[in-house]
Each structure stands twice: as C-alpha cells, then as structure tokens.
Amino acid sequence: MTIDTVSLDRMFHALSDSSRRGMIDRLGLGPASVMELAAPLPMALPTVMKHLNVLETSGLVRSAKAGRVRTYQLRQERLAELERWIGERKAGWNTAFDRLDQLLAEEDPKS
C-alpha cells in the first residue's frame, strides 16, 4: 500500500514538532485526555488543542468525546505506514550502497 503525498506530508509535518512528538510518545502508552496530554507541556490549553488538531488532521491520532472529556488515541496503523515508507527507501539505499561497494571492490587492485 502506497501512502499518498498529501498524507505523507501531513504526517511528517505533525511529527516535526517536539511537543507533538511528546504527545505521540505519551499516547504510545495508551489513550489520554486533553488535560493529561497538556499537563507536562509549558503552553496554554488552546495551543495544546491546536497541536492535537494537527495530529488528528494528519491521521496519527483519533479522538472521542464522552461528556465533557475528549480522549485521544494513537493510530498505530498510521505509524506502520510511515515505517513501511521509510523501510522501502532504506532498502533502496542499501541496495545502491551494496552495488557501490561491489563496484569499488572490483576496481581495487588489492582485492
């Protein structure tokens, strides 16, 4: 499955901020309310909400509201898509480097 460019850009943008990465780390432990996610951060609640909106728009998290409490949950499958995308590129780079090593070894008179 290939990730479309817009989704990929949104996920990388969401992960480009250290506060959002911290929220992702926290959500890796399990679902959390907005207040739980905001507690360790030195920012106002509206700013936290903007960060959570970026994460939700990227598809990395989902939220559900029960009464007055909004709870966020990590979407592991989206991280797996990113991991697959990175893995595909890494495999290509490794193949290219292996070919370069082979070529250099063939040209090296010491071999």
Secondary structure as the mmCIF struct_conf table of DSSP 4:
data_model
#
loop_
_struct_conf.conf_type_id
_struct_conf.id
_struct_conf.beg_label_comp_id
_struct_conf.beg_label_asym_id
_struct_conf.beg_label_seq_id
_struct_conf.end_label_comp_id
_struct_conf.end_label_asym_id
_struct_conf.end_label_seq_id
HELX_LH_PP_P HELX_LH_PP_P1 THR A 2 ASP A 4
HELX_RH_AL_P HELX_RH_AL_P1 THR A 5 LEU A 15
TURN_TY1_P TURN_TY1_P1 SER A 16 SER A 16
BEND BEND1 ASP A 17 ASP A 17
HELX_RH_AL_P HELX_RH_AL_P2 SER A 18 LEU A 27
TURN_TY1_P TURN_TY1_P2 GLY A 28 LEU A 29
BEND BEND2 GLY A 30 GLY A 30
STRN STRN1 ALA A 32 SER A 33
HELX_RH_AL_P HELX_RH_AL_P3 VAL A 34 ALA A 38
TURN_TY1_P TURN_TY1_P3 ALA A 39 PRO A 40
BEND BEND3 LEU A 41 MET A 43
HELX_RH_AL_P HELX_RH_AL_P4 LEU A 45 SER A 58
TURN_TY1_P TURN_TY1_P4 GLY A 59 GLY A 59
BEND BEND4 LEU A 60 LEU A 60
STRN STRN2 VAL A 61 ALA A 66
TURN_TY1_P TURN_TY1_P5 GLY A 67 ARG A 68
STRN STRN3 VAL A 69 LEU A 74
HELX_RH_AL_P HELX_RH_AL_P5 GLN A 76 GLU A 107
TURN_TY1_P TURN_TY1_P6 PRO A 109 LYS A 110
#
